Amino acid sequence: MTQPPSRPGSDPGQAPTLDEVARLAGVSRATASRAINGGNRVSPTALAAVEAAVATLGYTPNPAARSLVTRRTDSVALVVPEPDERVFSDPFFVHTLRSVNRVLAPRDLQLVLLLARPGDEERRMLRYLGRRHIDGAVVVSHHSEDRLAEHLASLGLPCAFVGRPWSGADKVPYVDTDNIAGARLAAEHLVERGCRRIGTIAGPVDMAAGIDRLDGWRSAVLDAGLRDDVVEHGDFTEAGGARATRALLDAHPDVDGLFVASDLMAAGALEALAAAGRAVPDDVAVIGYDDLGVAERVTPALTTVRQPLNEMAEQATRLVLDQLDRTRPTQPVRVIFPPSLVVRQSA
């Protein structure tokens, strides 16, 4: 086996140092450091010499020392201001996590998951972000009270939001689907089926997606000459959807069509309708929103509005990487994906 070359002035068994790389390459220590950490302000000749010295000596940069030079941690956070029990049970977050990591992995960047409830946990998370323990952040499932867009913009931290922020949307990049158009698609389909008492289980009133989907449903039923008073709000969970559906049936027993603002809530709605003796779709036609797997597993299979979450999360992650790769700030970018209706058995 070929032995690595001896290093004058070094002790056998010790890892090669940056000084040794510089000596072998015939450059200064500062030039060697710049060449190893990105090659900025280094001539092609010096860069080649340093790369050859690194290969000859088997030099591996010290991560801590490298971070001092580059001011990078080689990590990007997925920020989710939600309780952990919801994050690990909702397919929305599972799909987001996988999609973000799919973009980061080829760049050899570590994904850091940050969860925070409002209050002390959120303040601790903001301190962590402010101390630049990560290079950038993808934010998902944000609420009106968290004001994360303003916080991250004031920090100058590379970031992108999945979903339009409640406030500060002009300050940060975000990727979204057209929630108003998606809800209109659902309501219009129910109208075309002949439904005349169309209700909705809307999302939370402190989230932009919840308000936009409610607005889209309302505009479609009003355009059809129908009433828009059959409304209950849920929390984007299955249990919340079941509770809201029971309340809606108690208040409006004549409902014959139901748009539910998430597939998890729609799964709960199907359970509540079955318990009330309402057949789907014969008595009540039901449409959900998301199309992340739940819609195909419930009975009957759920007609739903598809938002391309995987593509949205990947695009948001690429927006963060674009900011990391640039030396100058740019104007916030908005990317809006069109929704589509996926027709199955429930409507």
C-alpha positions in Angstrom: 0.0 0.0 0.0 1.3 3.5 -0.9 2.1 5.5 2.2 1.2 9.2 2.3 4.2 11.6 2.0 6.0 12.6 5.1 5.4 16.1 6.4 8.5 17.9 7.5 8.2 19.3 11.0 5.1 17.3 11.9 4.6 14.5 14.3 3.5 11.1 12.9 -0.2 10.4 13.5 -1.2 14.0 13.7 -3.7 15.5 11.2 -2.2 17.8 8.7 -2.6 21.5 9.4 -3.5 24.6 7.4 0.0 25.9 7.8 1.4 22.7 6.2 -1.1 23.1 3.3 0.1 26.7 2.8 3.8 25.7 2.8 3.3 22.8 0.4 1.2 25.0 -1.9 3.7 27.9 -1.7 1.1 30.5 -0.6 0.3 32.4 2.6 -1.9 30.9 5.3 -4.6 33.4 4.5 -4.6 32.5 0.8 -4.8 28.8 1.7 -7.8 29.5 4.0 -9.6 31.5 1.3 -9.0 28.8 -1.3 -10.3 26.1 1.0 -13.4 28.1 2.1 -14.8 29.0 -1.3 -11.9 30.4 -3.4 -12.9 34.0 -3.1 -10.1 36.5 -4.1 -7.7 33.6 -5.0 -6.0 33.3 -8.4 -6.6 30.1 -10.4 -2.9 29.2 -10.0 -3.0 29.5 -6.2 -6.3 27.7 -6.0 -5.0 24.8 -8.0 -1.8 24.6 -5.8 -3.9 24.6 -2.6 -6.2 21.9 -4.0 -3.2 19.8 -4.9 -1.7 20.3 -1.4 -5.0 19.3 0.3 -5.1 16.1 -1.8 -1.5 15.3 -1.1 -1.7 15.8 2.6 -5.2 14.5 3.1 -6.2 17.7 4.8 -9.7 18.1 6.2 -10.9 21.5 7.3 -11.9 22.0 10.9 -15.6 22.7 10.9 -15.4 25.2 13.8 -12.5 27.1 12.2 -14.2 27.0 8.8 -17.4 28.6 10.3 -15.3 31.4 11.7 -14.0 32.2 8.2 -17.2 31.7 6.2 -19.6 32.7 9.0 -21.7 29.7 7.9 -23.1 26.8 9.9 -24.0 24.6 6.9 -27.5 24.2 8.3 -30.9 25.5 7.4 -33.9 25.5 9.8 -37.5 24.4 9.1 -39.4 26.6 11.5 -42.8 25.4 12.5 -44.7 27.5 15.1 -46.9 24.6 16.2 -47.0 22.1 19.1 -44.9 19.0 18.4 -47.8 16.5 18.8 -49.5 18.1 15.7 -46.3 18.3 13.6 -45.6 14.6 13.9 -49.2 13.5 13.2 -50.1 15.8 10.2 -49.0 14.6 6.7 -48.7 18.3 5.7 -45.6 18.6 7.9 -44.2 15.2 7.0 -44.3 16.1 3.3 -42.8 19.6 4.0 -39.9 18.1 6.0 -39.1 15.5 3.3 -39.3 18.1 0.5 -37.0 20.6 2.3 -34.4 17.9 3.1 -34.6 16.7 -0.6 -33.2 20.1 -1.7 -30.7 20.5 1.1 -29.1 17.1 0.9 -27.3 17.5 -2.4 -25.7 20.7 -1.0 -24.5 18.8 2.1 -26.6 21.1 4.3 -28.0 19.9 7.6 -31.8 20.4 8.3 -32.6 21.7 11.7 -36.2 21.4 12.9 -37.4 24.2 15.2 -40.8 23.9 16.9 -42.3 26.5 19.1 -45.6 27.3 20.7 -46.4 30.9 21.3 -44.8 32.3 24.4 -41.5 31.3 26.0 -40.8 28.6 23.4 -41.2 31.2 20.6 -39.0 33.7 22.3 -36.3 31.1 22.8 -36.5 30.2 19.1 -36.2 33.8 18.0 -33.1 34.2 20.2 -31.7 31.1 18.5 -32.3 32.5 15.1 -31.0 35.9 16.1 -27.7 34.4 17.2 -27.2 32.9 13.7 -27.0 29.3 14.8 -28.4 28.5 11.3 -27.7 30.0 7.9 -31.3 30.3 6.7 -34.9 29.3 7.5 -37.9 27.9 5.8 -41.1 28.8 7.7 -44.4 26.9 7.5 -47.8 27.0 9.3 -47.4 30.6 10.6 -50.1 32.5 12.5 -51.1 36.1 12.9 -49.6 36.5 16.4 -46.2 35.1 15.6 -45.0 37.9 13.3 -42.2 35.8 12.1 -41.9 37.6 8.8 -41.1 40.9 10.5 -38.7 39.2 12.9 -36.7 37.4 10.2 -36.7 40.5 7.9 -35.3 42.6 10.7 -32.5 40.0 11.3 -31.6 40.0 7.6 -31.7 36.2 7.8 -32.1 34.4 4.5 -35.6 32.9 4.7 -38.7 31.9 2.7 -42.2 31.1 3.8 -44.4 28.2 2.7 -47.8 30.1 2.6 -48.3 33.8 2.6 -47.4 35.4 5.9 -50.3 37.1 7.8 -48.2 40.2 8.1 -44.9 41.3 6.6 -45.6 39.6 3.3 -43.9 42.5 1.5 -40.7 41.9 3.5 -39.9 38.2 2.9 -40.0 35.7 0.0 -42.9 33.2 0.1 -44.3 30.4 -1.9 -48.1 29.7 -1.9 -51.0 28.2 -3.8 -53.9 30.4 -4.8 -56.2 29.4 -1.9 -59.0 31.6 -3.0 -59.1 30.0 -6.4 -58.9 26.5 -4.9 -61.8 27.1 -2.6 -63.8 28.5 -5.5 -63.1 25.3 -7.5 -64.5 23.2 -4.7 -67.6 25.3 -4.2 -68.3 25.5 -7.9 -68.1 21.7 -8.2 -70.7 21.4 -5.4 -73.0 23.8 -7.2 -72.6 21.9 -10.5 -73.6 18.7 -8.6 -76.8 20.4 -7.7 -76.1 21.2 -4.1 -78.2 24.1 -2.8 -77.3 24.3 0.9 -73.5 24.4 0.8 -71.6 24.8 4.0 -67.9 25.0 4.9 -65.6 23.9 7.7 -63.2 26.8 7.5 -59.6 26.9 8.8 -58.3 28.9 11.7 -59.1 32.6 11.6 -55.5 33.5 12.5 -54.0 31.9 9.3 -53.9 33.4 5.9 -54.9 30.1 4.3 -57.9 29.7 6.5 -59.2 33.2 5.6 -58.4 32.9 1.9 -60.2 29.5 1.6 -63.2 30.9 3.4 -63.3 33.9 1.1 -63.0 31.7 -2.0 -65.9 29.5 -0.9 -68.0 32.5 0.0 -67.5 34.2 -3.3 -68.5 31.1 -5.3 -71.7 30.4 -3.3 -72.8 34.0 -3.5 -72.1 34.1 -7.2 -74.4 31.0 -7.5 -77.2 32.9 -5.7 -76.9 30.8 -2.5 -76.6 31.8 1.1 -73.2 31.9 2.8 -74.2 31.5 6.4 -73.4 27.7 6.8 -69.9 28.2 8.4 -68.0 26.6 11.2 -64.3 26.9 12.0 -61.8 24.1 12.6 -58.2 23.9 13.5 -56.8 21.8 10.6 -56.9 18.6 12.7 -59.2 15.6 12.3 -60.7 16.0 15.7 -61.4 19.7 15.0 -63.1 18.8 11.7 -65.4 16.3 13.5 -66.3 18.8 16.2 -67.0 21.6 13.7 -69.1 19.2 11.5 -71.3 18.2 14.5 -71.9 21.8 15.3 -72.7 22.6 11.7 -75.2 19.8 11.4 -76.9 20.9 14.6 -77.3 24.4 13.3 -78.0 23.6 9.7 -79.5 20.1 9.3 -80.4 20.8 5.7 -76.8 21.0 4.5 -76.3 19.0 1.3 -72.8 20.0 0.3 -69.7 20.6 2.4 -66.3 22.2 1.6 -63.7 21.4 4.2 -60.5 23.5 4.3 -58.2 20.6 4.8 -58.2 16.8 4.2 -57.6 16.0 7.8 -60.6 18.0 8.9 -62.5 16.4 6.0 -61.7 12.9 7.4 -63.2 14.1 10.7 -66.2 15.4 8.9 -66.8 12.1 7.2 -66.8 10.4 10.6 -69.3 12.9 12.0 -71.6 12.6 9.0 -71.5 8.8 9.2 -72.3 9.0 12.9 -75.3 11.3 12.1 -76.6 8.8 9.5 -75.8 11.0 6.5 -74.6 9.2 3.5 -71.7 10.6 1.4 -72.2 11.7 -1.3 -75.9 10.9 -1.6 -77.0 13.1 1.4 -74.0 15.4 1.7 -71.3 15.8 -0.9 -67.9 16.5 0.7 -64.7 18.1 -0.7 -61.5 18.6 1.1 -58.2 20.5 0.5 -54.6 19.3 0.2 -54.4 15.9 -1.5 -51.5 14.6 0.6 -52.6 11.0 1.0 -55.4 11.2 3.5 -57.9 11.8 0.7 -57.2 8.4 -0.8 -57.3 6.5 2.5 -60.7 7.5 3.8 -64.1 6.0 2.8 -65.5 7.2 0.5 -62.3 8.4 -1.2 -62.3 12.2 -0.9 -62.7 14.7 -3.7 -60.2 17.4 -2.9 -58.3 20.4 -4.0 -54.7 19.6 -4.7 -52.1 22.1 -3.6 -48.6 21.0 -4.8 -47.0 21.1 -1.4 -43.9 19.1 -2.3 -43.1 21.5 -5.1 -43.9 24.5 -2.9 -41.6 23.4 -0.1 -38.8 22.6 -2.5 -39.2 26.0 -4.2 -39.1 27.8 -0.8 -35.9 26.0 0.1 -34.3 26.9 -3.2 -35.2 30.6 -2.5 -33.3 30.3 0.7 -30.3 28.8 -1.0 -30.4 31.5 -3.7 -30.1 34.1 -1.0 -27.2 32.3 0.6 -25.4 32.1 -2.8 -25.8 35.9 -3.4 -23.6 38.6 -2.0 -26.2 41.3 -2.3 -29.8 41.3 -1.0 -32.5 41.2 -3.6 -36.2 42.0 -3.6 -38.5 39.4 -2.0 -39.8 36.8 -4.5 -43.3 35.5 -4.6 -44.2 32.2 -6.3 -47.9 31.2 -6.5 -48.8 27.7 -7.7 -52.2 27.0 -9.2 -54.5 24.6 -7.4 -56.5 21.8 -9.1 -59.5 19.7 -8.3 -59.1 16.0 -7.9 -62.5 14.3 -8.3 -63.1 11.0 -6.3 -66.2 9.4 -4.7 -67.2 11.9 -2.0 -68.4 14.5 -4.5 
